[in-house]
Amino acid sequence: MRHHHGVTCPHLEAIDAGLETAFTIDASRVTFGAGSLREVGERARAHGIRRAAVVTDATMRGLDWFDEVEASLRAAAIEICVFDSVAIEPTDASLDEAIRFARDARVDGYVSIGGGSVIDTAKAANLYVTHPAELRAYVNAPLGDGRAVPGPLAPHLACPTTAGTGSEVTGIAIFDWLAHHAKTGIASMRLRPTEAIVDPRCTRTLSAGIVAASGMDVLCHALESFTARPFTKRTVTKPRPASQGANPWSDIGCREALRSCGAHLVNAVAGDNAAREQMMWAATLAGIAFGNAGVHAPHAMAYAVAGLVHTPHATAPVPDHSNPVAIHAAAVDELSGTGAVACGV
């Protein structure tokens, strides 16, 4: 049974044991709906952006979605500097290229349009330009120093074009550190994009393979957050971490994301645009959920594999770490005997 509603026995036990008794919810401001890409310019200007780094990849730059964002920014009289060399599955080398670009361009804000790789690259560029340091400084320990981000970042408007990673609403940036043959990342609430502008029309141009891989990412985020260790079982730490454990808010997002996966994923893969819109909403909900609860075994296991495998899906680009996580989720499900994956879809 879930335990989060009101002051229940686990809460009383937590108080007695000196464990956590409260949780915090953080999320980007979210605008969701068809045509919302046309609002990027006015929203960027409202945040004081006058010269923006528009971070994307070469494929996305050739699509109408990029053109809409560019036109919106220009209509708002915002100068744009386009970086379209994002690597699918970012590496320390590709992040360094983006950081140098943003620094040299002297931008005062960021707009990312693309999948998780694009959004994560914009997060890293924003961080290291705003608070310069060696790469290892903010990278998660033990590979990095795990240093706290010292202050606010420049405004960042994230426009996801895949229904999977949820990066538009999380404070996490993932990359492959080539010298270590490992996938790792940076985690801080300050990395969360200022606004997420989620236009489900972007999923209409995705292949069936990418929709399937993205959808499994949504499913895994929701399942892992829903089955994460409850926040009342964690020791009190200051400041409270983003991955604080399952809580009433994350449970709501997880349940709805799981329901949507069960109801719409198959039709979304088959090309139904209404179903793809629902999967885009599920991705945002699951992103907010795991951004405030955390994920667990499948992601932890998958990173060991993903750091060694760099061959993209036949219909590349595939959203970040989708397939390895899904594979390990199935393995954990079988070992635990819960049947959670089967129930989810």
Disulfide bonds with the S-S distance in Angstrom:
none
